[in-house]
Amino acid sequence: MDLSLATWLVIAVAVAFANLPFLNESVLGFIPLKPAQGRAHTKFFVVRLLELFVLYFLVGALAYLLESRIGNTFPQTWEFYAISGCMFVVLAFPGFVFKYLRKRRH
């Protein structure tokens, strides 16, 4: 796999995983939750944030794996994780808007 394909693969997976917590009611996309009585959403917002945190590290693990297969891996400092974490949250914005800010017609 060449560098360009690996880069686009990581970006595509990051976009999909960043929006996954907001686009379904299952935890990590495959663990179903029991519907709560009288609630419109079965997942609490805190659960969605924790799920986003776990998925961020899964995307990071995929990126590290692809980087190690292409060549030498580079050591990362806290600045890298701060910036990539903020970028992951920005990538999650469309799912957040779809779930919480979109006007619903009854």
N, CA, C and O of each residue as an XYZ file, in Angstrom:
424
protein
N       0.856     -1.158      0.000
C       0.000      0.000      0.000
C       0.910      1.231      0.000
O       1.847      1.328      0.792
N       0.617      2.151     -0.890
C       1.469      3.333     -0.948
C       0.988      4.404      0.040
O      -0.073      4.274      0.650
N       1.772      5.435      0.176
C       1.528      6.472      1.168
C       0.229      7.235      0.913
O      -0.512      7.529      1.851
N      -0.045      7.551     -0.337
C      -1.247      8.311     -0.670
C      -2.515      7.528     -0.335
O      -3.453      8.081      0.239
N      -2.545      6.259     -0.687
C      -3.712      5.431     -0.399
C      -3.913      5.257      1.106
O      -5.041      5.303      1.595
N      -2.813      5.056      1.837
C      -2.913      4.923      3.292
C      -3.429      6.199      3.931
O      -4.222      6.146      4.871
N      -2.989      7.341      3.430
C      -3.452      8.623      3.967
C      -4.943      8.800      3.756
O      -5.664      9.172      4.681
N      -5.408      8.536      2.549
C      -6.837      8.693      2.269
C      -7.676      7.666      3.024
O      -8.812      7.951      3.406
N      -7.123      6.477      3.239
C      -7.841      5.467      4.014
C      -8.026      5.917      5.462
O      -9.110      5.763      6.025
N      -6.982      6.469      6.063
C      -7.074      6.948      7.441
C      -8.065      8.109      7.535
O      -8.837      8.183      8.491
N      -8.053      9.011      6.559
C      -8.998     10.139      6.575
C     -10.435      9.641      6.438
O     -11.319     10.110      7.156
N     -10.680      8.701      5.529
C     -12.036      8.180      5.339
C     -12.529      7.445      6.580
O     -13.682      7.608      6.978
N     -11.667      6.640      7.192
C     -12.056      5.925      8.406
C     -12.289      6.908      9.551
O     -13.196      6.707     10.358
N     -11.488      7.961      9.632
C     -11.664      8.967     10.679
C     -13.003      9.691     10.531
O     -13.686      9.930     11.527
N     -13.379     10.037      9.318
C     -14.677     10.690      9.095
C     -15.815      9.753      9.477
O     -16.765     10.169     10.140
N     -15.728      8.503      9.067
C     -16.790      7.538      9.384
C     -16.871      7.280     10.888
O     -17.965      7.282     11.453
N     -15.735      7.060     11.540
C     -15.737      6.762     12.971
C     -16.111      7.978     13.809
O     -16.712      7.826     14.873
N     -15.772      9.174     13.357
C     -16.122     10.373     14.117
C     -17.630     10.597     14.134
O     -18.164     11.115     15.115
N     -18.315     10.220     13.079
C     -19.757     10.423     13.003
C     -20.559      9.229     13.489
O     -21.766      9.344     13.701
N     -19.916      8.091     13.670
C     -20.600      6.874     14.096
C     -21.372      7.020     15.410
O     -22.504      6.539     15.478
N     -20.835      7.650     16.451
C     -21.604      7.740     17.699
C     -22.908      8.519     17.567
O     -23.843      8.287     18.334
N     -22.984      9.431     16.618
C     -24.162     10.269     16.481
C     -25.179      9.725     15.477
O     -26.322     10.183     15.450
N     -24.788      8.780     14.674
C     -25.681      8.294     13.622
C     -26.396      6.993     13.963
O     -27.230      6.531     13.184
N     -26.090      6.395     15.105
C     -26.819      5.187     15.500
C     -26.979      5.163     17.013
O     -26.351      5.945     17.726
N     -27.809      4.276     17.485
C     -28.085      4.163     18.917
C     -27.376      2.982     19.559
O     -27.621      2.671     20.724
N     -26.504      2.326     18.816
C     -25.715      1.223     19.361
C     -24.357      1.743     19.798
O     -23.849      2.717     19.242
N     -23.779      1.100     20.784
C     -22.454      1.482     21.243
C     -21.427      0.880     20.298
O     -21.442     -0.324     20.042
N     -20.540      1.711     19.785
C     -19.516      1.342     18.811
C     -20.096      0.740     17.537
O     -19.390      0.061     16.792
N     -21.345      0.980     17.292
C     -21.973      0.543     16.056
C     -22.543     -0.857     16.071
O     -23.251     -1.228     15.134
N     -22.264     -1.665     17.108
C     -22.778     -3.032     17.079
C     -23.248     -3.565     18.432
O     -23.717     -4.702     18.491
N     -23.147     -2.816     19.496
C     -23.637     -3.268     20.805
C     -24.959     -2.548     21.084
O     -24.950     -1.362     21.412
N     -26.098     -3.244     20.959
C     -27.383     -2.567     21.127
C     -27.657     -2.226     22.592
O     -27.252     -2.947     23.504
N     -28.355     -1.112     22.789
C     -28.794     -0.691     24.113
C     -30.299     -0.866     24.220
O     -31.015     -0.809     23.221
N     -30.771     -1.080     25.438
C     -32.211     -1.155     25.646
C     -32.794      0.246     25.579
O     -32.216      1.171     26.152
N     -33.925      0.435     24.896
C     -34.520      1.769     24.827
C     -35.016      2.226     26.202
O     -35.620      1.454     26.946
N     -34.755      3.470     26.519
C     -35.196      4.038     27.789
C     -36.650      4.475     27.676
O     -37.102      4.900     26.614
N     -37.366      4.365     28.772
C     -38.779      4.742     28.789
C     -38.925      6.259     28.699
O     -38.339      6.988     29.499
N     -39.693      6.727     27.745
C     -40.020      8.141     27.629
C     -38.884      9.019     27.144
O     -38.960     10.239     27.292
N     -37.843      8.456     26.577
C     -36.723      9.255     26.072
C     -36.655      9.132     24.558
O     -36.896      8.066     23.992
N     -36.323     10.238     23.918
C     -36.194     10.228     22.469
C     -34.917      9.515     22.026
O     -34.894      8.876     20.974
N     -33.852      9.627     22.831
C     -32.578      8.991     22.506
C     -32.274      7.947     23.572
O     -32.510      8.178     24.758
N     -31.754      6.809     23.156
C     -31.425      5.786     24.135
C     -30.015      5.956     24.673
O     -29.727      5.486     25.774
N     -29.128      6.611     23.938
C     -27.769      6.835     24.407
C     -27.662      8.239     25.001
O     -28.137      9.210     24.412
N     -27.042      8.333     26.155
C     -26.778      9.632     26.740
C     -25.615     10.289     25.997
O     -24.815      9.615     25.347
N     -25.538     11.613     26.104
C     -24.478     12.356     25.423
C     -23.096     11.956     25.947
O     -22.128     11.930     25.187
N     -23.003     11.648     27.228
C     -21.718     11.230     27.804
C     -21.256      9.916     27.189
O     -20.061      9.725     26.961
N     -22.174      9.024     26.924
C     -21.829      7.748     26.277
C     -21.304      8.019     24.871
O     -20.354      7.377     24.423
N     -21.922      8.965     24.180
C     -21.455      9.312     22.838
C     -20.044      9.901     22.879
O     -19.226      9.611     22.006
N     -19.757     10.726     23.886
C     -18.415     11.299     24.010
C     -17.372     10.229     24.332
O     -16.272     10.245     23.780
N     -17.715      9.307     25.220
C     -16.793      8.208     25.527
C     -16.550      7.340     24.297
O     -15.429      6.896     24.045
N     -17.602      7.109     23.548
C     -17.474      6.335     22.322
C     -16.583      7.062     21.312
O     -15.772      6.437     20.628
N     -16.736      8.377     21.224
C     -15.895      9.183     20.347
C     -14.426      9.087     20.772
O     -13.537      9.013     19.923
N     -14.177      9.087     22.069
C     -12.827      8.969     22.610
C     -12.210      7.615     22.241
O     -11.053      7.559     21.823
N     -12.958      6.544     22.388
C     -12.461      5.208     22.047
C     -12.203      5.095     20.548
O     -11.190      4.532     20.133
N     -13.108      5.624     19.738
C     -12.938      5.545     18.291
C     -11.754      6.377     17.812
O     -11.113      6.027     16.821
N     -11.456      7.476     18.505
C     -10.270      8.275     18.180
C      -9.009      7.425     18.310
O      -8.132      7.471     17.448
N      -8.922      6.649     19.389
C      -7.745      5.818     19.573
C      -7.718      4.632     18.618
O      -6.637      4.155     18.273
N      -8.870      4.143     18.183
C      -8.890      3.084     17.168
C      -8.369      3.602     15.824
O      -7.626      2.907     15.132
N      -8.759      4.819     15.462
C      -8.245      5.418     14.230
C      -6.738      5.662     14.355
O      -5.988      5.459     13.401
N      -6.305      6.097     15.541
C      -4.877      6.287     15.765
C      -4.103      4.991     15.655
O      -2.995      4.972     15.120
N      -4.674      3.912     16.154
C      -4.011      2.607     16.047
C      -3.914      2.162     14.586
O      -2.896      1.611     14.168
N      -4.972      2.402     13.817
C      -4.939      2.080     12.388
C      -3.869      2.907     11.685
O      -3.112      2.378     10.870
N      -3.802      4.192     11.993
C      -2.797      5.057     11.367
C      -1.387      4.608     11.738
O      -0.493      4.602     10.892
N      -1.189      4.234     12.991
C       0.127      3.756     13.423
C       0.494      2.451     12.706
O       1.637      2.268     12.286
N      -0.469      1.558     12.571
C      -0.226      0.293     11.873
C       0.164      0.532     10.417
O       1.116     -0.066      9.916
N      -0.580      1.409      9.741
C      -0.256      1.689      8.342
C       1.089      2.392      8.216
O       1.842      2.124      7.280
N       1.401      3.296      9.158
C       2.685      3.986      9.123
C       3.840      3.010      9.344
O       4.887      3.129      8.708
N       3.649      2.059     10.232
C       4.719      1.099     10.486
C       4.917      0.139      9.314
O       6.023     -0.362      9.112
N       3.881     -0.120      8.554
C       4.021     -0.992      7.383
C       4.689     -0.278      6.224
O       5.346     -0.911      5.397
N       4.524      1.055      6.156
C       5.133      1.818      5.065
C       6.617      2.050      5.323
O       7.429      1.974      4.401
N       6.971      2.331      6.563
C       8.368      2.619      6.878
C       8.517      2.836      8.370
O       7.785      2.250      9.167
N       9.455      3.667      8.742
C       9.693      3.957     10.148
C       8.575      4.818     10.729
O       8.041      5.705     10.063
N       8.239      4.542     11.965
C       7.245      5.370     12.644
C       7.959      6.539     13.314
O       9.111      6.426     13.732
N       7.259      7.651     13.406
C       7.827      8.846     14.012
C       7.269      9.005     15.419
O       6.078      8.785     15.638
N       8.103      9.380     16.366
C       7.589      9.596     17.733
C       6.694     10.832     17.767
O       6.983     11.839     17.121
N       5.602     10.743     18.529
C       4.647     11.843     18.629
C       4.670     12.406     20.041
O       4.846     11.669     21.011
N       4.494     13.693     20.147
C       4.422     14.343     21.454
C       2.992     14.772     21.717
O       2.099     14.501     20.914
N       2.775     15.433     22.828
C       1.413     15.797     23.228
C       0.757     16.744     22.229
O      -0.467     16.744     22.094
N       1.559     17.554     21.522
C       0.980     18.488     20.554
C       0.260     17.747     19.426
O      -0.797     18.175     18.964
N       0.844     16.640     18.995
C       0.215     15.840     17.946
C      -1.149     15.333     18.394
O      -2.125     15.413     17.649
N      -1.209     14.815     19.611
C      -2.476     14.268     20.109
C      -3.508     15.361     20.354
O      -4.700     15.134     20.146
N      -3.081     16.525     20.785
C      -4.013     17.640     20.982
C      -4.606     18.090     19.653
O      -5.813     18.307     19.550
N      -3.770     18.230     18.649
C      -4.248     18.692     17.338
C      -5.109     17.629     16.669
O      -6.174     17.942     16.138
N      -4.661     16.376     16.688
C      -5.449     15.328     16.026
C      -6.761     15.075     16.764
O      -7.765     14.744     16.133
N      -6.769     15.223     18.091
C      -8.025     15.099     18.840
C      -9.008     16.196     18.473
O     -10.200     15.936     18.309
N      -8.515     17.426     18.343
C      -9.386     18.534     17.922
C      -9.905     18.324     16.506
O     -11.062     18.625     16.212
N      -9.055     17.812     15.636
C      -9.502     17.533     14.267
C     -10.561     16.439     14.245
O     -11.498     16.500     13.449
N     -10.422     15.442     15.108
C     -11.409     14.364     15.171
C     -12.761     14.903     15.645
O     -13.807     14.488     15.146
N     -12.737     15.821     16.601
C     -13.983     16.441     17.075
C     -14.617     17.279     15.964
O     -15.839     17.281     15.812
N     -13.802     17.985     15.193
C     -14.328     18.767     14.066
C     -14.942     17.843     13.022
O     -15.980     18.165     12.442
N     -14.316     16.707     12.779
C     -14.890     15.747     11.825
C     -16.220     15.190     12.314
O     -17.040     14.756     11.505
N     -16.449     15.196     13.639
C     -17.702     14.684     14.198
C     -18.825     15.707     14.135
O     -19.964     15.373     14.462
N     -18.551     16.931     13.729
C     -19.564     17.978     13.736
C     -20.788     17.664     12.862
O     -21.904     17.923     13.310
N     -20.647     17.124     11.647
C     -21.857     16.809     10.868
C     -22.795     15.824     11.574
O     -24.013     15.986     11.513
N     -22.247     14.818     12.236
C     -23.085     13.876     12.972
C     -23.763     14.536     14.158
O     -24.921     14.238     14.452
N     -23.053     15.438     14.851
C     -23.632     16.172     15.974
C     -24.787     17.050     15.495
O     -25.839     17.097     16.133
N     -24.596     17.736     14.390
C     -25.658     18.587     13.841
C     -26.849     17.742     13.441
O     -27.991     18.112     13.713
N     -26.600     16.622     12.805
C     -27.684     15.751     12.375
C     -28.489     15.236     13.569
O     -29.713     15.123     13.490
N     -27.810     14.924     14.669
C     -28.481     14.326     15.817
C     -29.147     15.357     16.718
O     -30.267     15.135     17.177
N     -28.480     16.488     16.983
C     -28.967     17.392     18.012
C     -29.458     18.743     17.509
O     -30.320     19.335     18.158
N     -28.971     19.252     16.417
C     -29.319     20.610     15.984
C     -30.301     20.668     14.834
O     -30.853     21.731     14.550
N     -30.530     19.560     14.173
C     -31.448     19.531     13.047
C     -32.878     19.673     13.535
O     -33.277     19.034     14.509
N     -33.648     20.514     12.855
C     -35.046     20.710     13.241
C     -35.866     19.529     12.729
O     -35.833     19.187     11.547
N     -36.595     18.924     13.648
C     -37.413     17.769     13.307
C     -38.858     18.191     13.102
O     -39.399     18.994     13.863
N     -39.450     17.661     12.102
C     -40.867     17.953     11.817
C     -41.709     16.795     12.346
O     -41.423     15.630     12.069
N     -42.723     17.119     13.092
C     -43.577     16.082     13.690
C     -44.828     15.906     12.903
O     -45.668     15.077     13.255
